[in-house]
Amino acid sequence: MENEKTIREVNELIAKIEPELEKNCEIGARDKMTLKALLKNEKSNRKLKYFPCKRENSASVVTHFVKIKGIPQSRFSTNAQPGIFILY
């Protein structure tokens, strides 16, 4: 029962993220405050889109987009994070 719930949650998050993907974007998992600080230190002008998720689901979602969809994984990405981000 718990496994079905997790699969449903991951699929719902994938469905939310997929329409937001654009050419030359990167995907990853990180908490929002740390990610904003990292981008500020890099002096990046890239746009950021953030999707909250459960920590235990973040790696599965990122892996789906990297392995199946061929989206590059961001160098800022880490495992077990409270959100998924897309950098444009």
HELIX and SHEET records of a PDB file:
HELIX    1   1 GLU A    2  ILE A   17  1                                  16    
HELIX    2   2 GLU A   18  GLU A   20  5                                   3    
HELIX    3   3 LYS A   32  GLU A   42  1                                  11    
HELIX    4   4 ARG A   55  THR A   63  1                                   9    
HELIX    5   5 HIS A   64  ILE A   68  3                                   5    
SHEET    1   A 3 GLU A  26  ALA A  29  0                                        
SHEET    2   A 3 GLY A  83  LEU A  87 -1                                        
SHEET    3   A 3 LEU A  48  PRO A  52 -1                                        
END                                                                             
